[in-house]
Amino acid sequence: MIRRLLLAAVAGLACFAASVQAQAQDDWLAGTTWVLCVSGGKPPVERDALVFDTDGSGRVIRSQGNLAFRHQRTGNTVALSTASSQHPVQLVASADHTVMELRGADGGPVARYALQGSAAMEKCGVR
């Protein structure tokens, strides 16, 4: 009887650990910083960055002063909203979660962000 209980407890812990690991892998956005590498089709003059905190908050870091936002992720799409915005801004991440793009009404990229520390930063020339 005790042996069965111990086996059940070990199996339960293994399932819990696998669930936590899968959840951590799925939450690719939380705790990351994304650096602006293309703005309006050209390299940006200033390197703004998006910081995504684990609690659903975040901030745009920019020379004119930081701007706080709330974020919500669904699959590869991230919605950002500020206290003054009526409509959230939508960013779409690449399949490998190293690049995010803000697209214009015509569907073309308006801004592209690279995950800090990823190879995508080298590809877009961010220093």
Secondary structure, 3 states (H helix, E strand, C coil): CHHHHHHHHHHHHHHHHHHHHHHHHHCCCCCEEEEEEEECCECCCCCCEEEECCCCEEEEECCCCCEEEEEEEECCEEEEECCCCCCCEEEEECCCCCEEEEECCCCCEEEEEEECCCHHHHHCCCC
